[in-house]
Amino acid sequence: MGKHERRAYLEQIRGRYQRAKRADKAKILDEFCAVCGYHRKHAIRLLKRRRKAQPKVRPGRKPRFDHPQLLQAIRTIWLASDQMCSKKLKAALPLWIPHYEAEYGPLEPAVKALLEEISTSTLDRLLKPIRVEMPGKGLSGTKPGTLLKNQIPIRTDNWDISQPGFVEADTVAHCGNSLAGDFVWSLTLTDIHTGWTECRATWNKGAEGVVAQIKSIEKALPFRLKGFDCDNGSEFLNYHLLRYFANHRNKPGFTRSRPYKKNDNAHVEQKNWTQVRQLFGYHRFDDPLLVDLMNDLYANEWSLLQNYFSPSMKLKEKTRVGSRYVKKYHDPETPYQRIMDSPHITKAKKRRLESTFLALNPFELKRRIEAKLKLIFKHVSVTSIVRQRI
């Protein structure tokens, strides 16, 4: 008798043996030993052993989104897109999947169908085991500039944000744990209508350096600058910037927010994390050589990845219901998609943007970003070691 036959025979008589009386157990045991050839003590142990409980069947529908290829694709794209939220990730998947297949091989048709119909809550559930903890908040480096407050008006009315060109500006300090001394600052400009964002680095935040980086950003924008709104920091409220906009050929509006009201610049404030902190963290950059390295990354790979392949959410309406506000948002889109949908952008400009988009690969951009970040942080590590020895 083979192993499987002996096991099946054991399962048949085990229940009968455990329910039988003492005399009947002896007969069943004799029969079991004779048939299977077991030693009597071993046969007793087998017949006395309790049957293992069958695993409970999970109620509800069978899992559909547990395909290994699906999980790997979502994980890879999520990490490459800097761990964006599930609502943005769902909008980004159609943009990234063709490049993912080019990098890692074609996906099965069933997997592609699941990626098209996957919901944001399912993405949250699948990504929950691999979510990472984010660092805390940094320091505020805004020092009030009081000399020109009477000449630069507060923006009390809403701009015509149905067209691109009206931007908000802010600066981020790469100071580490102390605002003392000299270090690098990042300048961020965000278009209110499209969400198109450009960043540049400057040594300290002197007026001439800030104006020079604003000119660099303006050349990179795919639309004409029509309005410039900033906070009350001295890097913006100065004669250099006031003179620049006064002599500007397009005569953009130059306004400022109310003092100590960060929500007046909410569009750019929320970019300080996604565009700057998520890239460089909270380290101290106190070497002037880092400015050129950071601007090389900001103006090229980082700008292309964020503006062409990273969807952002835009508020549609906000209503008050009792004591709380209910917000509704448009479907997430990339700044590039919003520009292509705008009737205020010329067809020639749209064709140039489309040709740029078709030539890009987000995974290649990500690899180049990581290579440049290694060079930057290697330089930061070297300078910190030298500083400690001094």
C-alpha positions, 0 to 999 in steps of 0.5 A, spaced: 500 500 500 502 506 498 503 513 502 497 516 499 493 510 500 495 509 507 493 516 509 486 516 505 485 509 509 487 513 516 482 519 515 477 514 514 478 510 520 480 515 525 473 518 526 470 511 527 476 509 532 476 515 536 468 514 537 469 507 539 469 503 545 475 500 548 474 493 545 472 496 539 478 500 538 483 494 539 479 491 533 480 497 529 487 498 531 489 490 529 486 491 523 490 498 521 496 495 523 495 489 519 493 493 513 498 498 513 504 495 517 505 500 522 508 499 529 502 498 534 504 504 538 505 509 532 498 507 529 495 509 536 499 516 535 496 516 528 489 514 530 489 519 536 491 525 533 486 530 532 484 532 524 487 539 522 481 544 522 480 547 515 482 554 513 476 559 513 474 561 507 474 569 506 468 571 505 466 576 499 469 576 492 476 573 490 481 578 490 482 581 483 488 586 484 493 581 487 497 579 480 504 580 481 506 583 475 500 588 477 503 590 483 510 590 481 508 595 475 504 600 481 510 599 485 515 601 480 511 607 477 509 610 484 517 610 486 519 613 480 514 618 480 516 620 487 511 617 491 505 621 489 498 620 492 493 615 489 489 620 486 495 623 482 498 616 481 491 614 477 492 620 472 499 618 471 499 611 470 496 612 462 502 617 461 507 612 465 505 605 462 508 605 455 515 607 458 514 602 463 513 597 458 519 599 454 523 599 460 521 592 463 517 588 458 510 588 455 504 587 460 499 582 460 493 584 457 489 582 463 494 586 467 493 592 463 485 592 463 486 592 471 490 598 471 485 602 467 480 600 471 483 600 478 480 605 483 484 610 488 482 606 494 485 600 491 491 603 490 491 606 497 490 599 499 496 596 495 501 601 496 500 601 504 505 596 505 510 600 502 509 607 504 514 611 507 515 616 513 516 623 511 521 628 515 518 633 519 517 641 517 523 645 516 524 653 518 521 659 515 526 664 512 522 669 510 524 676 513 519 682 512 521 687 507 518 694 509 521 699 504 517 698 498 510 696 501 507 702 499 509 701 492 507 694 491 500 693 492 497 687 496 493 683 491 486 684 494 482 681 487 482 675 484 486 675 477 483 672 471 486 665 472 482 662 466 489 663 462 496 661 464 501 667 465 499 669 472 504 666 477 506 666 485 513 666 487 516 663 494 523 661 496 525 655 500 531 655 505 536 650 505 539 651 511 539 645 515 537 646 523 540 653 523 538 660 519 545 663 521 551 664 516 550 663 508 547 658 504 543 656 498 536 658 497 531 655 492 526 660 488 519 657 486 515 660 481 508 656 480 503 658 474 496 658 478 492 656 472 496 650 469 500 648 475 507 649 471 512 650 476 520 652 475 525 652 480 532 655 481 537 656 486 541 662 488 546 663 493 543 667 499 537 671 497 540 677 495 536 682 490 540 681 484 541 673 484 533 673 485 532 677 479 537 673 475 533 667 477 527 670 475 529 672 468 532 664 467 525 662 469 521 666 465 525 664 459 523 657 460 516 658 461 512 656 455 507 662 456 508 670 457 508 672 464 502 676 466 502 677 473 507 676 479 505 675 486 509 674 492 510 674 499 513 680 503 520 677 504 526 682 502 528 678 497 522 680 493 520 687 496 526 691 493 528 696 488 531 691 483 525 687 482 520 693 482 525 696 477 525 690 473 517 689 472 516 696 471 521 696 465 518 689 463 516 689 455 509 685 457 508 690 463 506 684 468 502 686 474 507 686 481 503 684 487 504 682 494 500 678 499 498 680 506 503 679 511 503 673 515 497 670 511 500 664 507 494 662 504 494 668 500 500 664 496 497 657 497 499 655 490 506 656 490 506 654 498 504 647 496 509 646 491 515 647 496 514 640 498 513 636 492 518 641 488 524 642 493 523 638 499 522 632 496 528 633 492 533 635 496 530 634 503 532 638 509 540 638 509 544 644 509 547 647 503 552 652 504 557 651 498 556 656 493 558 651 488 552 647 489 548 653 486 550 651 479 549 643 480 542 644 483 540 649 477 542 644 472 538 639 475 532 644 476 532 647 469 532 640 465 530 633 468 526 636 474 522 641 470 521 636 465 519 630 469 514 634 474 511 638 468 510 633 463 509 627 467 506 629 474 499 630 475 496 635 480 489 636 483 486 643 482 480 646 486 473 646 482 469 649 487 468 650 495 462 650 499 460 651 506 456 646 509 454 648 516 461 649 520 465 645 515 467 646 507 466 641 502 471 641 496 471 638 489 476 638 485 477 637 477 480 630 475 488 630 476 492 633 470 499 634 468 501 642 467 503 640 460 496 637 459 492 643 461 497 647 457 495 643 451 487 644 453 488 652 453 486 656 448 490 662 450 497 658 447 499 658 440 498 652 436 506 653 434 508 653 441 503 647 442 507 643 437 513 644 440 511 642 447 508 636 444 514 634 440 518 635 447 513 630 450 514 625 445 521 625 446 521 624 453 522 617 457 520 618 465 524 613 467 530 615 463 529 622 467 529 619 473 535 615 472 539 622 470 536 625 476 538 620 481 545 620 478 545 628 479 543 627 486 548 623 488 553 628 485 550 633 489 549 630 496 556 627 495 559 634 495 554 636 501 558 630 505 565 632 503 563 639 505 560 637 511 566 633 513 571 638 511 567 643 516 567 638 522 575 638 521 576 645 521 
